[in-house]
Amino acid sequence: EDQDNLEIVNDLARAMGADVSCSRPIVDAKWLEKSRQVGTSGQTVSPKVYLACGISGSFQHMGGIKGAPFIVAVNKNPKAPIFQVADVGIVADILEFLPELTEAVEKNR
């Protein structure tokens, strides 16, 4: 929705010691480099935990996370296709949920 919102994702990644990747629309908007894109037209990743923030779950994106053994999805749309493959699904607005999650992670480090 807004490039400035990426900062809340970056904050969580820093707190968790994780890397940020993205879907094609983020690359197309030039918010992140193509090297960060996950999917059939990007990279394939296989982290221990894949936290999908606002990812709808398109076939193309899902092709890039085949190796992730544990998927946590956060999306405000309860019918988002990502929930069909997620191990944990959280229906929430990432703009509200991620700052709370970041705070909890930082408190428990």
Z-matrix of the N, CA and C atoms (Angstrom, degrees):
N
C 1 1.451
C 2 1.522 1 111.24
N 3 1.349 2 116.12 1 -41.40
C 4 1.455 3 121.16 2 -176.80
C 5 1.524 4 108.05 3 -149.68
N 6 1.310 5 116.56 4 129.59
C 7 1.461 6 120.65 5 -177.65
C 8 1.529 7 112.14 6 -56.97
N 9 1.322 8 117.32 7 -32.80
C 10 1.465 9 120.59 8 179.34
C 11 1.531 10 112.08 9 -62.22
N 12 1.333 11 117.05 10 -23.83
C 13 1.468 12 120.65 11 179.61
C 14 1.530 13 112.42 12 -68.41
N 15 1.330 14 116.93 13 -17.16
C 16 1.462 15 119.48 14 177.62
C 17 1.522 16 111.31 15 -62.65
N 18 1.315 17 117.13 16 -23.08
C 19 1.464 18 120.02 17 -178.39
C 20 1.530 19 111.67 18 -62.82
N 21 1.334 20 117.57 19 -34.47
C 22 1.471 21 118.56 20 178.84
C 23 1.528 22 111.10 21 -68.96
N 24 1.320 23 116.23 22 -31.00
C 25 1.467 24 120.39 23 175.73
C 26 1.529 25 109.06 24 -70.69
N 27 1.327 26 116.44 25 -43.44
C 28 1.465 27 120.47 26 178.09
C 29 1.526 28 111.53 27 -62.25
N 30 1.331 29 116.93 28 -38.77
C 31 1.468 30 120.87 29 178.09
C 32 1.525 31 110.89 30 -60.25
N 33 1.332 32 116.21 31 -45.43
C 34 1.465 33 120.31 32 179.35
C 35 1.527 34 110.51 33 -64.69
N 36 1.318 35 116.80 34 -43.54
C 37 1.465 36 120.38 35 179.76
C 38 1.528 37 110.74 36 -59.51
N 39 1.329 38 117.03 37 -43.42
C 40 1.471 39 120.09 38 177.95
C 41 1.526 40 110.59 39 -61.56
N 42 1.320 41 116.85 40 -44.35
C 43 1.467 42 121.08 41 -179.18
C 44 1.526 43 111.60 42 -62.82
N 45 1.323 44 116.54 43 -33.90
C 46 1.464 45 121.22 44 -177.41
C 47 1.528 46 113.05 45 -91.86
N 48 1.322 47 117.15 46 -10.33
C 49 1.464 48 119.70 47 -174.08
C 50 1.512 49 111.08 48 69.94
N 51 1.326 50 115.86 49 37.66
C 52 1.467 51 122.14 50 -175.41
C 53 1.530 52 110.70 51 -114.75
N 54 1.318 53 115.71 52 169.72
C 55 1.457 54 122.57 53 175.27
C 56 1.520 55 109.32 54 -104.28
N 57 1.323 56 115.54 55 153.23
C 58 1.464 57 121.77 56 177.72
C 59 1.520 58 108.69 57 -101.80
N 60 1.316 59 115.39 58 129.71
C 61 1.458 60 121.13 59 172.00
C 62 1.523 61 106.64 60 -121.95
N 63 1.322 62 116.97 61 -179.51
C 64 1.466 63 118.27 62 -175.84
C 65 1.518 64 111.03 63 -153.45
N 66 1.319 65 114.39 64 175.14
C 67 1.461 66 122.00 65 175.79
C 68 1.533 67 108.11 66 -99.89
N 69 1.302 68 115.91 67 171.51
C 70 1.464 69 121.16 68 -174.97
C 71 1.529 70 114.25 69 -58.43
N 72 1.338 71 120.16 70 -40.86
C 73 1.468 72 118.20 71 -179.71
C 74 1.534 73 113.43 72 -57.37
N 75 1.315 74 117.44 73 -31.63
C 76 1.469 75 120.79 74 179.00
C 77 1.529 76 109.88 75 -69.72
N 78 1.330 77 116.89 76 -40.09
C 79 1.467 78 121.17 77 176.78
C 80 1.526 79 109.76 78 -68.05
N 81 1.335 80 116.83 79 -43.93
C 82 1.468 81 120.48 80 179.66
C 83 1.523 82 111.72 81 -59.91
N 84 1.336 83 116.65 82 -33.35
C 85 1.467 84 121.11 83 178.09
C 86 1.533 85 111.51 84 -80.37
N 87 1.344 86 116.15 85 -3.68
C 88 1.465 87 123.09 86 -179.88
C 89 1.529 88 113.21 87 64.95
N 90 1.328 89 115.84 88 31.31
C 91 1.468 90 120.94 89 177.47
C 92 1.521 91 110.87 90 -84.36
N 93 1.343 92 116.94 91 -32.35
C 94 1.461 93 122.63 92 175.40
C 95 1.528 94 107.99 93 -136.83
N 96 1.338 95 115.34 94 160.32
C 97 1.454 96 120.97 95 -179.01
C 98 1.529 97 110.84 96 -73.78
N 99 1.331 98 115.20 97 155.84
C 100 1.465 99 120.60 98 179.56
C 101 1.533 100 111.61 99 -60.19
N 102 1.313 101 117.37 100 -27.50
C 103 1.472 102 119.97 101 179.67
C 104 1.528 103 112.13 102 -63.67
N 105 1.327 104 116.90 103 -15.69
C 106 1.475 105 121.49 104 178.89
C 107 1.529 106 112.47 105 -94.18
N 108 1.332 107 116.71 106 -6.41
C 109 1.470 108 120.88 107 -176.04
C 110 1.525 109 111.46 108 -74.70
N 111 1.322 110 115.44 109 132.30
C 112 1.459 111 122.57 110 176.57
C 113 1.522 112 108.10 111 -108.44
N 114 1.311 113 116.43 112 135.60
C 115 1.459 114 120.29 113 177.64
C 116 1.512 115 111.42 114 143.45
N 117 1.325 116 116.10 115 -176.61
C 118 1.459 117 120.17 116 -177.10
C 119 1.520 118 112.22 117 -63.62
N 120 1.325 119 118.71 118 -27.02
C 121 1.467 120 121.02 119 176.83
C 122 1.527 121 111.58 120 -101.69
N 123 1.339 122 115.99 121 14.18
C 124 1.461 123 121.28 122 178.90
C 125 1.516 124 110.41 123 -136.31
N 126 1.314 125 116.10 124 -136.37
C 127 1.460 126 122.83 125 -177.15
C 128 1.534 127 111.47 126 -95.81
N 129 1.318 128 115.04 127 158.51
C 130 1.460 129 121.81 128 169.85
C 131 1.522 130 106.51 129 -106.45
N 132 1.323 131 116.76 130 131.69
C 133 1.462 132 121.05 131 -178.89
C 134 1.523 133 109.83 132 -121.96
N 135 1.318 134 115.22 133 155.78
C 136 1.465 135 119.31 134 178.04
C 137 1.529 136 110.33 135 -144.24
N 138 1.335 137 116.38 136 61.94
C 139 1.466 138 118.98 137 177.33
C 140 1.528 139 110.29 138 -73.98
N 141 1.317 140 116.29 139 164.29
C 142 1.467 141 119.74 140 176.52
C 143 1.520 142 110.27 141 -63.31
N 144 1.344 143 115.92 142 -38.73
C 145 1.465 144 122.15 143 177.40
C 146 1.520 145 107.68 144 -132.58
N 147 1.325 146 116.10 145 129.28
C 148 1.462 147 121.45 146 176.29
C 149 1.521 148 107.28 147 -109.47
N 150 1.323 149 116.45 148 115.45
C 151 1.462 150 121.95 149 179.13
C 152 1.518 151 107.92 150 -99.98
N 153 1.321 152 116.35 151 107.58
C 154 1.461 153 122.74 152 -177.91
C 155 1.523 154 109.22 153 -93.63
N 156 1.316 155 116.54 154 107.66
C 157 1.467 156 122.22 155 -176.25
C 158 1.522 157 110.35 156 -100.86
N 159 1.315 158 116.45 157 104.47
C 160 1.454 159 120.50 158 178.83
C 161 1.517 160 114.03 159 75.58
N 162 1.314 161 117.49 160 13.06
C 163 1.470 162 122.31 161 179.28
C 164 1.522 163 108.28 162 -82.61
N 165 1.338 164 116.10 163 128.31
C 166 1.469 165 119.05 164 -178.66
C 167 1.524 166 111.72 165 -73.70
N 168 1.331 167 115.87 166 -35.21
C 169 1.459 168 119.27 167 179.58
C 170 1.512 169 113.27 168 104.91
N 171 1.332 170 116.33 169 36.32
C 172 1.460 171 119.32 170 178.52
C 173 1.528 172 109.83 171 -61.96
N 174 1.310 173 115.32 172 154.54
C 175 1.465 174 121.36 173 179.47
C 176 1.526 175 110.59 174 -54.75
N 177 1.335 176 116.32 175 -42.04
C 178 1.457 177 120.90 176 -177.37
C 179 1.531 178 111.25 177 -62.75
N 180 1.321 179 117.26 178 -43.22
C 181 1.467 180 120.01 179 -179.71
C 182 1.526 181 110.42 180 -69.46
N 183 1.304 182 117.01 181 -42.39
C 184 1.464 183 121.00 182 -177.67
C 185 1.530 184 111.35 183 -61.65
N 186 1.328 185 116.76 184 -29.11
C 187 1.460 186 120.43 185 177.28
C 188 1.514 187 112.83 186 -61.94
N 189 1.319 188 117.31 187 -21.65
C 190 1.454 189 121.23 188 -178.88
C 191 1.512 190 114.81 189 -91.73
N 192 1.337 191 117.58 190 -4.75
C 193 1.473 192 119.41 191 -178.97
C 194 1.526 193 111.90 192 -121.23
N 195 1.311 194 116.10 193 23.32
C 196 1.469 195 120.61 194 -179.06
C 197 1.518 196 112.90 195 -55.87
N 198 1.325 197 117.05 196 -32.48
C 199 1.455 198 120.12 197 -175.83
C 200 1.516 199 115.00 198 -85.74
N 201 1.324 200 118.12 199 -1.82
C 202 1.467 201 120.75 200 -178.73
C 203 1.527 202 109.57 201 -78.22
N 204 1.341 203 117.59 202 116.66
C 205 1.461 204 119.46 203 -177.38
C 206 1.526 205 114.24 204 -74.76
N 207 1.342 206 117.04 205 -18.61
C 208 1.465 207 119.71 206 -176.86
C 209 1.524 208 108.59 207 -142.01
N 210 1.326 209 116.42 208 119.19
C 211 1.467 210 121.92 209 -176.52
C 212 1.520 211 109.73 210 -115.70
N 213 1.330 212 115.34 211 126.33
C 214 1.460 213 122.62 212 173.90
C 215 1.521 214 106.12 213 -112.75
N 216 1.327 215 116.94 214 123.70
C 217 1.463 216 121.54 215 -178.62
C 218 1.517 217 110.62 216 -114.63
N 219 1.335 218 115.29 217 133.77
C 220 1.459 219 121.83 218 174.82
C 221 1.519 220 106.47 219 -122.95
N 222 1.324 221 116.09 220 117.84
C 223 1.459 222 120.99 221 -178.90
C 224 1.522 223 108.08 222 -152.88
N 225 1.324 224 116.52 223 141.28
C 226 1.465 225 118.79 224 -179.39
C 227 1.526 226 112.69 225 -78.68
N 228 1.337 227 116.69 226 -12.11
C 229 1.462 228 120.91 227 178.19
C 230 1.528 229 109.28 228 -93.72
N 231 1.325 230 118.12 229 108.73
C 232 1.470 231 119.80 230 -177.86
C 233 1.525 232 113.62 231 -63.87
N 234 1.323 233 117.90 232 -14.51
C 235 1.465 234 121.27 233 179.98
C 236 1.528 235 112.62 234 -100.70
N 237 1.325 236 117.44 235 10.39
C 238 1.466 237 120.69 236 179.54
C 239 1.529 238 109.51 237 -60.33
N 240 1.333 239 118.15 238 132.90
C 241 1.463 240 121.45 239 -178.21
C 242 1.530 241 114.43 240 -57.12
N 243 1.310 242 118.20 241 -25.16
C 244 1.468 243 120.84 242 -179.23
C 245 1.523 244 111.79 243 -58.38
N 246 1.326 245 116.76 244 -29.88
C 247 1.465 246 119.92 245 -178.76
C 248 1.529 247 112.56 246 -66.07
N 249 1.329 248 117.17 247 -21.07
C 250 1.466 249 120.37 248 178.72
C 251 1.524 250 112.33 249 -70.89
N 252 1.327 251 117.05 250 -23.30
C 253 1.469 252 120.24 251 -178.82
C 254 1.527 253 112.82 252 -112.84
N 255 1.319 254 117.13 253 -10.34
C 256 1.467 255 120.72 254 -177.72
C 257 1.526 256 111.63 255 -72.21
N 258 1.315 257 115.52 256 143.37
C 259 1.462 258 121.11 257 173.84
C 260 1.523 259 110.03 258 -77.46
N 261 1.328 260 115.80 259 -33.80
C 262 1.460 261 122.54 260 175.49
C 263 1.521 262 107.04 261 -132.67
N 264 1.320 263 116.66 262 128.64
C 265 1.459 264 121.58 263 178.05
C 266 1.515 265 110.82 264 -119.10
N 267 1.313 266 116.31 265 129.62
C 268 1.461 267 121.81 266 179.98
C 269 1.520 268 108.01 267 -122.22
N 270 1.328 269 116.06 268 116.20
C 271 1.463 270 120.50 269 177.45
C 272 1.520 271 106.99 270 -87.75
N 273 1.328 272 114.75 271 105.34
C 274 1.462 273 120.58 272 -177.81
C 275 1.520 274 109.05 273 -163.48
N 276 1.313 275 115.17 274 158.13
C 277 1.458 276 121.81 275 173.29
C 278 1.524 277 106.70 276 -79.68
N 279 1.329 278 117.48 277 122.73
C 280 1.462 279 119.59 278 -176.85
C 281 1.528 280 112.29 279 -62.08
N 282 1.320 281 117.70 280 -26.39
C 283 1.465 282 120.24 281 179.84
C 284 1.523 283 111.65 282 -67.70
N 285 1.313 284 116.72 283 -25.05
C 286 1.462 285 121.38 284 176.86
C 287 1.532 286 111.31 285 -95.28
N 288 1.328 287 116.63 286 -41.06
C 289 1.459 288 121.20 287 -173.60
C 290 1.529 289 113.98 288 -75.51
N 291 1.324 290 117.85 289 -43.70
C 292 1.461 291 119.92 290 -173.95
C 293 1.524 292 114.11 291 -62.98
N 294 1.340 293 119.93 292 -41.39
C 295 1.470 294 117.51 293 176.14
C 296 1.530 295 112.56 294 -60.61
N 297 1.317 296 117.61 295 -36.83
C 298 1.468 297 120.87 296 177.45
C 299 1.530 298 110.76 297 -66.45
N 300 1.320 299 116.43 298 -42.13
C 301 1.462 300 120.57 299 178.56
C 302 1.528 301 110.43 300 -64.81
N 303 1.318 302 116.79 301 -42.58
C 304 1.466 303 121.15 302 178.59
C 305 1.521 304 110.67 303 -59.31
N 306 1.314 305 116.29 304 -44.84
C 307 1.466 306 120.99 305 179.25
C 308 1.532 307 110.85 306 -60.90
N 309 1.322 308 116.42 307 -43.31
C 310 1.469 309 120.43 308 179.69
C 311 1.528 310 111.09 309 -64.98
N 312 1.325 311 116.95 310 -41.02
C 313 1.469 312 120.71 311 178.76
C 314 1.526 313 110.04 312 -63.43
N 315 1.327 314 116.24 313 -45.09
C 316 1.470 315 120.18 314 -178.99
C 317 1.530 316 111.91 315 -63.45
N 318 1.320 317 117.20 316 -37.69
C 319 1.469 318 121.16 317 179.19
C 320 1.520 319 112.09 318 -67.05
N 321 1.320 320 116.38 319 -30.11
C 322 1.465 321 120.69 320 -173.90
C 323 1.526 322 114.06 321 -104.56
N 324 1.295 323 117.53 322 17.72
C 325 1.470 324 120.07 323 178.87
C 326 1.487 325 111.13 324 -77.13
